[in-house]
Amino acid sequence: MNINRDRLLARLDELGRVGTSHGPGRTRLALTEEDRVGRDLVATWMREAGAQVYIDSIGNIHGVLRGAEDGPPVMTGSHIDTVNRAGALDGCYGVVAGVEVIAAIHNAGVLPDKTMVVTAFTNEEGVRYAPDLLGSRVMTKDIGVAEALQLTSTDGEHCGEELRRIGYAGDYTPWDFLPGVFVELHIEQGPVLDTRHIPIGVVEGVQGYSWWKISVSGRANHAGTAPMSMRLDAGAAAMQLANRLTERSVVNQSPSVATVGTFSVEPGAINVVPGKATFTVDFRDPSDEGLEQAEVALRRSVDKLKDAGFTTTMECISRNSAVTFSDEICKEVAEVAAERSLPILRMVSGASHDAQMLARVCPTAMIFVPSRGGISHNPEEFTEPDDLVNGAEVLLGTISRLIMRRTSTQ
Amino acid sequence: MNINRDRLLARLDELGRVGTSHGPGRTRLALTEEDRVGRDLVATWMREAGAQVYIDSIGNIHGVLRGAEDGPPVMTGSHIDTVNRAGALDGCYGVVAGVEVIAAIHNAGVLPDKTMVVTAFTNEEGVRYAPDLLGSRVMTKDIGVAEALQLTSTDGEHCGEELRRIGYAGDYTPWDFLPGVFVELHIEQGPVLDTRHIPIGVVEGVQGYSWWKISVSGRANHAGTAPMSMRLDAGAAAMQLANRLTERSVVNQSPSVATVGTFSVEPGAINVVPGKATFTVDFRDPSDEGLEQAEVALRRSVDKLKDAGFTTTMECISRNSAVTFSDEICKEVAEVAAERSLPILRMVSGASHDAQMLARVCPTAMIFVPSRGGISHNPEEFTEPDDLVNGAEVLLGTISRLIMRRTSTQ
């Protein structure tokens, strides 16, 4: 059994052309007309591969290849909705490769012990509907179907109505498809594999994140008339704090990464000492302890500013615990890569994926392939064709092992 | 001879009510209808004080009290245009107190040796027309009259036409009023006198300033997937640079003060490592050497960022050399304060004033009075009435000495 290289690459290209009319890149936000066109393509390809296609009530598309046994299926999948001006691979790669895996197994003419499903999850990116990971959240009951269908998009459209409009309001109950194992194939979206020239990442978990908005208020002053010793410069104080937070990650990897992505000062004039500064910090760590330590350090630094006479506020914008994937499934992936003489790196995902929702209900792992320069959410997103094929082969090998194993022998 | 305390305070209050209809504070931008009302008041008060009023071609209002000798006059003055939502004292205090000085001398019935002039200069603040200090620049030939009259305001109005519209396009040549000595009375606009409880500042000069806009470009990255070691975080790099620049002033007063008043990052998302950061720095120092050292340190730090792989730009937005006032005139002011048992502090002005233009053409000094909390350019601007009267008395004493001294005895 092998992946059909040419068809995999051609289909990624074909799906990647949907939503490019207002380039650069493609914009195929969830439940838009562009999403419908992409979904129709994927559903067609699933049927061509030999799968039966089911649409559930949150619009997840399931391509099912029946096995001999009853019981929960082995699932792979990802998403085909995109961010604005996206690359062609984020999400799509896992769905299109999953379809090729079904095709390869179906074409081999063997009856697997277990049922296999490839799923395209609804609204993973969360650009048009919040929260993100919507399809996998509903399937794992993190959010109710009724609640999800009531969501309103950023452009004011009702989720349930948009699903009906594009023809993807299905009758099936999402959790009827809950798998026994889940494996998601995805581009890394970071620079690690590319920089180290390693073709396969075995993903052991997803970093947790903790997002904070911090404001520091001091006293605005004339930049010429206020001596340094009499200032309460909110801008300088906030910059020192922000630097301390990112430096902890540079020096001690505590937390693993920290980013100050927004920073503004008021009143914001060249000759006025800032009276107020507001910034955000994004902490990520593979362990919840790492996040908690970062939060403690943040609180301590903010308290020091209070002692120095500043007024401060701290608001937690969003927080997600770290996710640990199944060591057993990671080992399967590693063994399959070894059989193919593909070097691997065990790593943690910095970005969110549907797999982190599935990990709550079943043994889960992810497979990463290199992203050139670590660039993603950008038309420049690129992975070498050989790497795309290697990743799909590793997915095929892993899924084959999992579906060819009778429950009684586990 | 004494200052009429009640009238001084009442007139500051009356002038301070012009332009308050769209409060908070008063907004009396140069050459607006509000400015006209304020100018009419001041011209009326000048005449009541016994002065002849002349309007020059850039709209400066000169109240002249003739002395026995010919030759250049002794001048005091300031401005009555304001910033948006201003206090009542910035500029107005020097003009209104100058009118009271003329009134006191005129009422004393003595013929001074020298002619005295109190001048209200046009467009000192520079909010509506750039450059600032326009009236004193024209008078000292820093900018030509024709060029000044061609300026366009921020709201698109021609300077010469606005002068005509409000009735202040005079026939007199500005430099015909060039003084032999200039003394400007002003609120400090900084916290030094207030904090030290000293009523009179003898101002020995005006800090020079050097304004820079710096941009740092690195590489935008996903905040979750880019390890710290693989980042080129423009935001963090720019914050470190900005902190280094202000820290030099905190630790070594080199330069005297440094302010980062604006700071922005792009793309400016909580979960994206900034690819670009832009900020400004405002250096001030009483000496040009101090400014130059700050600029050298800035260049060195920016070069270090280049070595680290960042792309940088540096743009000088504005630069003004430090101004040194006349030691002789400062001594006169100090002696007059000592006669009245008023403690003084010799200091340097952090803000710009018309006096810095006059210092190019004649011996010049300034007198400061305390600003509560150092607050200015703000409706909260406040100086104790006793301090306002003390400052006016010191101005009266100083001007009296200067005009009662025959040229031959100098």
Chai-1 contact restraints between the chains, C-beta under 6 A:
chainA,res_idxA,chainB,res_idxB,connection_type,confidence,min_distance_angstrom,max_distance_angstrom,comment,restraint_id
A,Q189,B,H222,contact,1.0,0.0,6.0,A-B,restraint_1
A,Q189,B,T225,contact,1.0,0.0,6.0,A-B,restraint_2
A,G190,B,T225,contact,1.0,0.0,6.0,A-B,restraint_3
A,G190,B,A226,contact,1.0,0.0,6.0,A-B,restraint_4
A,P191,B,M230,contact,1.0,0.0,6.0,A-B,restraint_5
A,W211,B,I270,contact,1.0,0.0,6.0,A-B,restraint_6
A,H222,B,Q189,contact,1.0,0.0,6.0,A-B,restraint_7
A,A223,B,T259,contact,1.0,0.0,6.0,A-B,restraint_8
A,A223,B,D282,contact,1.0,0.0,6.0,A-B,restraint_9
A,G224,B,R284,contact,1.0,0.0,6.0,A-B,restraint_10
A,G224,B,G350,contact,1.0,0.0,6.0,A-B,restraint_11
A,G224,B,A351,contact,1.0,0.0,6.0,A-B,restraint_12
A,T225,B,Q189,contact,1.0,0.0,6.0,A-B,restraint_13
A,T225,B,G190,contact,1.0,0.0,6.0,A-B,restraint_14
A,T225,B,G350,contact,1.0,0.0,6.0,A-B,restraint_15
A,T225,B,A351,contact,1.0,0.0,6.0,A-B,restraint_16
A,A226,B,G190,contact,1.0,0.0,6.0,A-B,restraint_17
A,A226,B,G374,contact,1.0,0.0,6.0,A-B,restraint_18
A,M228,B,S249,contact,1.0,0.0,6.0,A-B,restraint_19
A,M228,B,V250,contact,1.0,0.0,6.0,A-B,restraint_20
A,M228,B,V257,contact,1.0,0.0,6.0,A-B,restraint_21
A,M230,B,P191,contact,1.0,0.0,6.0,A-B,restraint_22
A,G235,B,V260,contact,1.0,0.0,6.0,A-B,restraint_23
A,A236,B,T246,contact,1.0,0.0,6.0,A-B,restraint_24
A,M239,B,M239,contact,1.0,0.0,6.0,A-B,restraint_25
A,M239,B,A242,contact,1.0,0.0,6.0,A-B,restraint_26
A,M239,B,N243,contact,1.0,0.0,6.0,A-B,restraint_27
A,Q240,B,N243,contact,1.0,0.0,6.0,A-B,restraint_28
A,A242,B,M239,contact,1.0,0.0,6.0,A-B,restraint_29
A,N243,B,M239,contact,1.0,0.0,6.0,A-B,restraint_30
A,N243,B,Q240,contact,1.0,0.0,6.0,A-B,restraint_31
A,T246,B,A236,contact,1.0,0.0,6.0,A-B,restraint_32
A,S249,B,M228,contact,1.0,0.0,6.0,A-B,restraint_33
A,V250,B,M228,contact,1.0,0.0,6.0,A-B,restraint_34
A,V257,B,M228,contact,1.0,0.0,6.0,A-B,restraint_35
A,T259,B,A223,contact,1.0,0.0,6.0,A-B,restraint_36
A,T259,B,V273,contact,1.0,0.0,6.0,A-B,restraint_37
A,V260,B,G235,contact,1.0,0.0,6.0,A-B,restraint_38
A,G261,B,A269,contact,1.0,0.0,6.0,A-B,restraint_39
A,G261,B,I270,contact,1.0,0.0,6.0,A-B,restraint_40
A,G261,B,V272,contact,1.0,0.0,6.0,A-B,restraint_41
A,T262,B,G268,contact,1.0,0.0,6.0,A-B,restraint_42
A,F263,B,F263,contact,1.0,0.0,6.0,A-B,restraint_43
A,F263,B,V265,contact,1.0,0.0,6.0,A-B,restraint_44
A,V265,B,F263,contact,1.0,0.0,6.0,A-B,restraint_45
A,G268,B,T262,contact,1.0,0.0,6.0,A-B,restraint_46
A,A269,B,G261,contact,1.0,0.0,6.0,A-B,restraint_47
A,I270,B,W211,contact,1.0,0.0,6.0,A-B,restraint_48
A,I270,B,G261,contact,1.0,0.0,6.0,A-B,restraint_49
A,I270,B,T280,contact,1.0,0.0,6.0,A-B,restraint_50
A,I270,B,D282,contact,1.0,0.0,6.0,A-B,restraint_51
A,N271,B,D282,contact,1.0,0.0,6.0,A-B,restraint_52
A,V272,B,G261,contact,1.0,0.0,6.0,A-B,restraint_53
A,V273,B,T259,contact,1.0,0.0,6.0,A-B,restraint_54
A,T280,B,I270,contact,1.0,0.0,6.0,A-B,restraint_55
A,D282,B,A223,contact,1.0,0.0,6.0,A-B,restraint_56
A,D282,B,I270,contact,1.0,0.0,6.0,A-B,restraint_57
A,D282,B,N271,contact,1.0,0.0,6.0,A-B,restraint_58
A,R284,B,G224,contact,1.0,0.0,6.0,A-B,restraint_59
A,G350,B,G224,contact,1.0,0.0,6.0,A-B,restraint_60
A,G350,B,T225,contact,1.0,0.0,6.0,A-B,restraint_61
A,A351,B,G224,contact,1.0,0.0,6.0,A-B,restraint_62
A,A351,B,T225,contact,1.0,0.0,6.0,A-B,restraint_63
A,G374,B,A226,contact,1.0,0.0,6.0,A-B,restraint_64
